[in-house]
Amino acid sequence: MAMTQGPGKRKARLFRVRGRVHGVGFRFFVERNAAQLGVAGWVCNRADGSVEAWAEADETALDAFEAKLRQGPALSRVDGVKASSVEAGGARGFRVRY
C-alpha cells in the first residue's frame, strides 16, 4: 500500500539564490519572512556571491517562502533561485548563519 502525504507533512528544500544578494539585507529579509511563514531552517551568504537557505515546513509554506526568495528585499536583484528537495530533519526556529 502506497503512503500518501497529507497537507501538513513537513518537507525540506535547499535553495541557492543568485543575483545582487550580498550587502542588501537579504539574509535578514529571509529570516523575517521565514518567521512569518512558520518556516524552520537557516540562511547564509556563500563565498561565490550567492545566498543559500535550508528550509523546512509544510509544502504550502515552502512554496510561499520560495516566492519571497524570488522577490527579495527592495535593494536586491534576484537573477535565479534553484530549489532542491532534501530530507526533513525536524528543525525548529530559523537563524542567520555567519
N, C-alpha and C positions, 0 to 999 in steps of 0.2 A: 504494500500500500504506500503510495507516494504521500509525503508530508506537504502540507500547504503552509504558506507563510501568511499569518494574519497581518492586518494593517499596523498593529502596534509592535511587530517584531523588530528588534534593533538590528541595524546593519551598520557597516562602516565603509567609508571611502577615503582614499588618499587623493588629494588634489595637488596639482602643480599649476601655479598661476604665473604667467609671463606677461611682461609689459613694464610700464613705469610703476613698480610696486614697492620700491625701497625708498625710504625718506619721505613718504607721503601719508603716514599714519595707517597704512594698510593692515598691519597686524592687529592694531587696536580696534579698527573697524570690524575686522573678522571676529575678534574676541567679543565685542559688544553684540554683534548680530548672532553669534553662537548662543550667548546667554539668553537673548530674546526668543530664540527658536527652540531652546532646550537641547542644544547640541553639545555633546561632550567631546573632548579631544585636545588638540594643540595646534599652534601655528608658529612658523619660524621663517626667517629670511635664509635663503640659500646663497652660497658663495657665487653662483652663476648669475645672480641678479633676480632670480625668481623667488616666489614665496611658496612654501609647502604647508599644507594643512591636513591633519588627520582628524576625521570627524565621525562620530558615532551617534545614531539616533534612529527613529523610525524613518521609513522611506520618504514620507511627506516632508518631514523636517529637513532631511538631507537634500531633497530637491530644492526647497526654499533657500537653504544655505548655499547651494551651488549657484543659484540665481544671484544671491548677494555677492558672491565671489566674482561673478561675471560683471557685476555693476561696479564694485569697488567704491572707495571714497572719492570725493569731488576732485582732489588733486592727482588721482591716479589715472593710468590708462591701461586697461586690461586688453592685451592682444590675444590671449588664449588661455583656456582652462582645460587641463587634462584631468579626468577623473578615472580612478581605478577602484574596483571593488576589492576590499580586503576583509580579513576576518575580524568580526566584532570581538572586543575583549572586555566588556563590562566597565568601560571608562566612566568616570564621574568628574564633573566640572570641566572647565575649559581654560587653558592657560597659554600665554605667550612664552615661547622658548627663546632664550637668548644664546 
